[in-house]
Amino acid sequence: MKTYKGYLNLSNIEALKSKAQKSKKGNLFLNVIIYVREEVDSYGNHISIKYDNVGGEKAIYLGNAKEI
């Protein structure tokens, strides 16, 4: 099993709060897409996380992670 450590951009997440879905218990969930690369990007990241936008909206990146 591989382990990754990363960060989430809370400012971008807060800006997307209105697009979150509410559960039956009242919790808010944001749909995301997680990209896992075999090769690292120019910053050494293996994983990118972005908001799962619909209708061709501009991609909003929420965070990245590196293998540890």
Buried (B, 14 or more C-beta within 10 A) or exposed (E): EEEEEBEEBEEBBEEBEEBEEEEEEEEEEEEBEEEEEEEEEEEEBBBBBBBBBEEEEEEBEBBBBBBE
